[in-house]
Amino acid sequence: VNGNLTRSMNPGDVVHLGGIFLPIPYTGFQAIRAGLLTDTYLETHHIDQLKKQYNEMEITPEIERKIAELQRDPSLYDVLSQSIAPEIYGHKDIKKALLLLLVGGVTKVTVDGMKIRGDINICLMGDPGVAKSQLLKYISKIAPRGVYTTGKGSSGVGLTAAVMRDPVTDEMVLEGGALVLADNGICCIDEFDKMEDSDRTAIHEV
């Protein structure tokens, strides 16, 4: 990414990229080993954000009219909760809790300066095969910024971050984990009991 496209994305964003697929030859000892093989990169010319934050969404008059109609619906809470993973039967209370997780609340500051957060955390516990993972995956898809991970984390970094060696430049880089990618969003962690102790401790600060 070059020019005015720099800093237009953040780690964890879901985007479509348009550009030119180009080779990048190896240098030094890697070039001797690789021969005619090269690594590749995408020279990006256009970025399309697929998931936008709520404050970045364009509200049309039609959407405003629909929101006003929903506000007058006394059964709005039930309708919205039933719209979460509708193919999964039951779990009404769990879906209502997940809806509150998506909507969030208002951060309060007391008179003595203590900050009370408005967002909540939810822990789902149950027998295998009761749609816990499916509910988490659905929530991570519809949230403006959502990350789904299992146990230690699919990237090998875990939940926080780790210093890794870039395979192309051979430089040390900081690679973010699931919690870093889900900043200001929702992080869904499946198989919580299989997590590393260091990652479990890091959750205390979230």
N, C-alpha and C positions, 0 to 999 in steps of 0.2 A: 504494500500500500504506500503510495507516494502522494506528495502535494496536499491538496485540500481534503483528501480522503483520510488522512491520518487523524487519529483520535476520534474518529466517527463511530467506532465500535468499542465495546467493552467485553472483557472475557465473560462468556456465558450467554452472549447475544445469539439469537437465531437469525441468520441472514442468508440471502442469496447473493452470490458474487458473480460479476461478469467481467471477463478479462481475457488475457492471452496466456496460454500454457507454454512456458519456456523452459529450456534446459539450463542447468547451472553446472558447469564442469568442476570436477574436483581439482584441488591444488595440492602441491607437495607430494608427500608419500602416498596419500590416498589416490592421487592421479595415477601413480605407477601400478597400484593394485587394481584400480577400477578399469584401466584400459579405455575402451570406447564407451563404457557405461557412464552416465551422468545422472545427477539428481535433478529434480524438477521443482518449479515453483509457479505460482499463478500471479501474474502482474495484473492487479485489480484496477479496472476502469470504472466500475459502477457497483454500488452497494445498496441492497434493498432489505430493509429491516422487516422481518416477518412478524415478530412479536414486539409491540411497542408498549411502553409504560402507559399507565392510565392518563397521566398528565400530558402525554404526547399524542393521544388519539384525537382524531378530528370528529367533532360532534356535529352532525348535520341536523337540520330542523326535523327531519323524519325521525331520527334517533331521539331527539328531545321530546317529541310528541309521544313516542312509545314509552319513554321513561316516565313521563307524567301519567300515562295510563296505568303503568305498573304500580306507581306509588299509591294509587287509589284502590288497588286490589287488596282486600283484607287477607287473602290467602297467599300473599306474595312469598312469605317465608317458606311455606310448604312447597310452593311451585318451584322456587329456585333450588331448594334442597333436593327435590325429586329429579331435577334436571342434571344432577351430578351422577354420572354413570347410570343412566336410566335402564340399561340392560341388566344391571345387577339388582335383583329383587330384595326388598327389605332394607335393613340397616338404616332406618330413617333417622335415628338419633345420631349415628355416626356421620351421615351425610349432612345433617344440620351443623354438626361441629366443624366439618370440613368447609362448609359454606362460610361460617364465621372466620375460619382461618384465612380464606381467600379474601374476604371483605376487609378484615382488620378493624382496628378501633382507633381511638384518639389518644395520643400520648398526653398524660397529665403531669403537671409539675406542682407539688404541694407548696404550702407557704414557706416551709423551711428549706425548699430547694430540692427535695427528693423527687427523682424522675420515675414515674410509673408508666411502663410501656403499654401500648394499646393492643399489641399483637399477642397471640397465644401460640403455645406449642401443644401438639397432640401426640399421644402415644397410643397406638393400636396394638392390642394383645389378643391373641386367640389361637384356636387350633388351625392346623394347615388346611388350606382349601376353602376358606371362608371369605375370599375376595379381598383380603387386606392389600396384597400387591397390586391388584387391578385398580383399586380405589386410589392408591398412591400414584400409579402411572397416569390415571385420568387427571388427577389434580395437577401434576407437573406439566401436563400438556396444555391445559386451559389457562394456567397462570401466565401473566405477561413475562415473568422470569421464573422458570422452574427447572430444577435439576433433580433427576432420579438416579439414585445410586444404591448399591447393595453392599452390605458388610464393609469391607475395607475400602471399597471404591474401585470403580472399573479402571481408572487410569494408573493405579499403582501408587499414586501420590497420597491417597487417603482422603480425608475430609478437609484438611487445612491447606498446607502447601509444602513443597519440597524443592530442594536445589537439584536440578538434573543437568546432564550434559547434552547439548544440542547435537544431534547426529550429523548435521550438515556443516555448521560453523565450528563445531568442537568447542564451543564456549559454554560456560556454566550459566544456566538460566533458571529463573524462579518459575516453577509450574504450579498453578493454583489447583486446589482440590475442589470437591463438590461444594463446600460451604463458601469458598471464595467465589466460585462461578455463580452461586445463587444469592449474591449480595443484593439486598433490597428486594428479595423475591422469596420463593418457597423452596426449601431443600427437603426432598423425600428420601428417607434412609430406610431401606428394607434390610431384613436380617440383622437387626440391631445387635443381637447377642454375639454375632461373629466379628464384631468390630475390634480393631486394635485398641489396647488400653490407652495409648497416647491420643488417639482420635476421640475416644470416649471422654477423656479429660478435657479436650479442647471444646467439646460441646457446652461445657459449663459457662463459657464466655459468650455463647451465642444468645 
